[in-house]
Amino acid sequence: MSPASFLATSSPPQDPSQLFPAILPALLILAGIVIVAWIILVIVRRSMQRGDSGLEDSFSLEQLRRMHREGKLDDEEFEQARNVILGHFAPGKSDTQQAGSEDESNSDMPAS
């Protein structure tokens, strides 16, 4: 007898005292699935919080300073690397600044 045909032919117990033993196996399976999922979640969260951020392969600011002192990096390379690590980028001229500087350079020319 297949499970589908068993479910189709079986009827719920009429006596309320028989209901709990009838659903107990399904409740135990569901509880087991929840417990296993919780354990997996805890393991994954702990492994992520352990510091597996991948920063071991990258440079720290102290390593950059040491390389600069040792002469392995010149001033420009050090500044560029430091700005990347700190998340700062050299400010460039915005479009409004460039437009203003063009107007100023044209003001030196005599008006025609």
N, C-alpha and C positions, 0 to 999 in steps of 0.2 A: 504494500500500500504506500503510495507516494505521500509526501507531507502535505501537498496541496489538497489531495482528496481526503486526507485525514482531517484537515482543518475544515473542509467543506461539510464533512459528515458529522463531525463532533459538535455537540451542542454544549453551551455553558452549563455548568452544574446548577441544578435547581436549588439545592440546599446551600445556604450561605456558608456553612462550615466547610464545605467542599471547595469553595472558591479560592481560598488562599493556597491550599496544596496544588491546585490546578495551575496557578500563575507563578508559583515559587520558582520553577526552573527558569522561566523567562526573566524574572527579577534578578536571579543570581547571575545569569549571563550578562544582563545589562549592567549590574554593579561591577562585574569583572571588567567589562569594557571601559567603564568610567575610571576605575582604579588604574588600569594599565595606561590609559590616555593621560591621567594625571601624573603618573610616574615619568612618562616620556616627556611631558611638558616641563617638569622640574629638572630633569637631566639636561634638556636643551637650554633652559634659562640659565642654569649654573655654568654651563660651558660657554655661553655667550658673555656672562658677567665676569668670567675669570680673567679677562684682559686679552682675549684673542682678537685684538683690534687690527692686527697686521702692521702695527707701527714698528715692529722689531726690524723690518727690512728698510725702513726709511731713516733719514737723518734726524737727530735731535738738534736743537739750537746749540747745545753745548758741544756736540760733535763738530758743528759748523764753525764755532768759535775756535776750537782747537785746530782745525784744518787751516783756518785763516792765520792763526798765530804761527803755525808751522810753515806757512808760505805755499800751501797747496792750493789755496784759493786767493785770487787777487781781490781788491776792494769791491769791484763791480760784481763779480761772481758771488761774493759773500752777501752783498746787499740784495741781490736778486733771490738767492736761496733763502735768506732770512725773511724776505717779504712773502715768499711762497709759504713758508712754514707758519708765519704769523697770520697769513691770510690778508696781508696788505698788498696792494698793488700801487705802483707809481701813478700818481694822478696825471692824467693826460689833459690836454686842453679840450674843453668842450666846444661845441659848435658856436655857442654864443661868444666865448672868449676869442675864438679864431675870427669870427666876423667882426668883433670889436677891434681886434688888432689890425685887420685889413683897413678899416675905416680910418684908424689913426695913421697908418702908413700912407694912405692916400691924401690925408689932410696936409702933408708936407708939400705936396705938389701944388703949383699955382692953379687957381680955378680958371677954366676957360670960358 
